[in-house]
Amino acid sequence: TQRIGVADSVIDVILDSAEDHTFALCRLGAITHSTNTDSRRIPLVGTHIPTPGVTDQFDFQLALPSSRDILIPGQYYLFAMNTDG
């Protein structure tokens, strides 16, 4: 669990594969409603950050949207997807 504040603009992620990945945040639904009108999927741009001398982990920086209209407060799952899904 990582808490992201208003001043944060990137998320650092470490993966065990150098494959191409796509990243997305998915907002968790509210348990008080039968229809979740607040669900959203936010695609993120990931940049691979090479670490000299390290071959078994791959660092990525994910740029967060700056608009609070897109990234509204709440809890999100972060998904990293490769070509296999």
C-alpha positions in Angstrom: 0.0 0.0 0.0 1.3 3.4 -1.0 -0.4 6.6 0.0 -0.3 9.2 -2.8 -0.7 12.9 -1.9 -1.5 16.0 -4.0 2.2 16.9 -4.3 3.1 13.5 -5.7 3.5 13.4 -9.5 5.0 9.9 -10.0 4.8 6.4 -8.6 8.0 4.3 -8.6 7.4 0.6 -9.5 9.8 -2.3 -9.5 9.0 -5.3 -11.7 10.9 -8.6 -12.3 10.5 -8.5 -16.1 11.9 -6.1 -18.7 9.1 -6.7 -21.1 7.0 -3.8 -22.4 4.2 -3.1 -19.9 1.1 -0.9 -19.8 0.0 0.6 -16.5 -3.4 1.7 -15.2 -5.1 2.7 -12.0 -8.6 1.4 -11.4 -10.7 3.0 -8.7 -12.3 0.7 -6.2 -16.0 0.8 -6.0 -18.2 2.0 -3.2 -19.9 -0.7 -1.1 -22.9 1.5 -0.3 -24.3 1.6 -3.8 -25.6 -1.2 -6.1 -24.5 0.8 -9.2 -20.9 2.2 -9.2 -21.1 5.4 -11.1 -17.7 6.4 -9.8 -15.6 3.6 -11.4 -12.8 4.6 -13.6 -9.7 3.3 -15.3 -6.8 5.7 -15.7 -4.0 4.7 -18.1 -0.6 5.8 -16.9 2.6 6.5 -18.9 5.5 4.3 -17.6 9.1 5.2 -18.2 11.8 2.5 -17.7 14.6 3.7 -15.5 17.7 1.6 -16.0 19.6 0.7 -12.8 23.4 0.1 -13.6 24.6 -3.2 -12.4 21.2 -4.6 -11.5 19.8 -7.3 -13.8 17.0 -8.9 -11.8 14.7 -6.0 -11.2 13.4 -3.3 -13.5 12.4 0.1 -12.3 9.6 2.2 -13.8 8.3 5.6 -13.1 4.6 6.2 -13.7 3.4 9.8 -14.4 0.2 10.6 -12.5 -2.4 13.0 -14.0 -2.2 16.4 -12.5 -5.9 17.1 -12.7 -8.0 16.3 -9.6 -11.0 15.9 -11.9 -9.3 12.8 -13.4 -7.5 11.4 -10.3 -10.2 11.9 -7.7 -9.5 11.0 -4.0 -10.1 7.4 -3.2 -8.6 3.9 -3.2 -7.1 2.5 -6.4 -5.6 -0.7 -7.7 -2.5 -0.4 -9.8 -2.3 -2.9 -12.7 0.9 -3.6 -14.7 0.1 -5.6 -17.9 2.5 -7.2 -20.3 1.7 -8.7 -23.7 0.3 -11.9 -22.1 -2.3 -9.8 -20.1 
